[in-house]
Each structure stands twice: as structure tokens, then as C-alpha cells.
């Protein structure tokens, strides 16, 4: 979680509730602070709302690492009151993680949880970060990144998100191509393959999704190898360089993810919400 613009914010919320019975799922927070009682069913607000909220959080990704915040251990706890008011608390590997990346995760978590049927109000709190106040308050007010960091940010984060999605496409390309090359497919043959000709797999599904998010060809007849900037097929003479870039991008994402996990473990003494479940499923 490197680099980026800076800002500061209040707290992300839509209606905090005090003294109201609630369902809670969570891990011990920073410095061992408890984050919840774990696995309690909601008393009201609709049956099964907590599992749906947690599933929604699993769709939120760290933009740089292209991994779910649940798998990375960034979700400290999730609470739901009997009235359907949700509170999610997020944590990051360091106090100085890039605020633009942090803002995207808090905003995406807010949007994902708010869209869950049975959730009436949403509050997302980023804990122990130097720009927590600005991020939390800006997301709560739906002010956008630039207004949340008025005088510091130069614009919104759509371009940054797209840049990271393009990196995810390159990394995903390597994940799909490596098994093909290991099964004796010649590198030159990859240039003529379409997505529909590649054996089904989770990496292929993920690659299709990332390409679709960028508006790039993702159907069965789309070329396997494309330029993530233009969507154009990779020419045969550009194939070796394209495959090297894909491999290096994947290696970089995986290394950064490992570093972030290690730093998070050093900072906090417990796994995040659903982190162990998702690691076991990999």
C-alpha cells in the first residue's frame, strides 16, 4: 500500500446507534482491543443480514493489491443493530498507508454495505490512520475525494482506480497463461487464443471480470492477450515483452500482498473478520 495523495476526514456514518442490541462479528482490534463477539445472528433487520453484509465486504478490494479486504484482514469488525443499522470498522497495515488507497476502500465498503437488503443505515470507520477523520467524514458526506481533502488533492480517483485495474488485468493474464505454458502450449500459440478457448478456471473468471470493469473485451470471442490500455490484441512480435510484463506484474502484486499481510500481523495480534476462512479456501 504505497504512495498517493493525502487527506484527512471525520467518520463515515449514516446513523450511529447507541445502546441498541446488535449482532456483532469481529476480531480483536489494534493492541488487542476486542472488535466483537463473533457470529451472532441479527435480532432483527431481516434474517441473514450479517452474512450478506460480510459477503458484500468480500467484494471490496484493495485497489493496489487486487485482493478482497476480507482476505487481507482489513475488516476488524461488523455490527448490525436490531433496526438494521450497520457499522463496519476497517484497519490497515500501517498508520501511514496511502490515503487515496484507503479512501477508495472505505468508500467502496460504504457503497457495498449500503446496497445490502435489510441494511437501513451504514457507518464505516477507518481506525488508527493519520487521515481517518478526513476519510471517514468525506465518505459519510459522500463528498468525494477531492472535497474531502480540499487544498491537498488535485482530483478524484477514477484514473488511479483504472490504472490499478490495468495492472490487475496484466497479473491475471499471467495467472491464466502460466498453466497453459506448463501444459506444453507454445508461447506463440497464445496470441491466437480467445478467452472461450481457455479451460475454465477461477483465474480466468477473475480476468474476465477485471477486463469487463475496464470496458475491455471479455466475451468468449475476445483475444486472450490484449493491451490493457487500448484493448487491442497483442501482435506476435510483442508477445515476449507482454508475457514478461504480465509475469512481473503478478510477482509484484503477490510480493506486496505478502508484505502487507506481514505488517498487519505485526501491528495487530488477531486475524481480521473472515480472513482465516478465505485463506483456508484458497
HELIX and SHEET records of a PDB file:
HELIX    1   1 UNK A   30  UNK A   32  5                                   3    
HELIX    2   2 UNK A   49  UNK A   57  1                                   9    
HELIX    3   3 UNK A   69  UNK A   72  1                                   4    
HELIX    4   4 UNK A   99  UNK A  114  1                                  16    
HELIX    5   5 UNK A  132  UNK A  140  1                                   9    
HELIX    6   6 UNK A  145  UNK A  148  1                                   4    
HELIX    7   7 UNK A  158  UNK A  182  1                                  25    
HELIX    8   8 UNK A  187  UNK A  190  1                                   4    
HELIX    9   9 UNK A  195  UNK A  197  5                                   3    
HELIX   10  10 UNK A  202  UNK A  213  1                                  12    
HELIX   11  11 UNK A  236  UNK A  238  5                                   3    
HELIX   12  12 UNK A  239  UNK A  267  1                                  29    
HELIX   13  13 UNK A  275  UNK A  281  1                                   7    
SHEET    1   A 4 UNK A  22  UNK A  26  0                                        
SHEET    2   A 4 UNK A  75  UNK A  81 -1                                        
SHEET    3   A 4 UNK A  85  UNK A  90 -1                                        
SHEET    4   A 4 UNK A 121  UNK A 126  1                                        
SHEET    1   B 2 UNK A  61  UNK A  62  0                                        
SHEET    2   B 2 UNK A  67  UNK A  68 -1                                        
END                                                                             
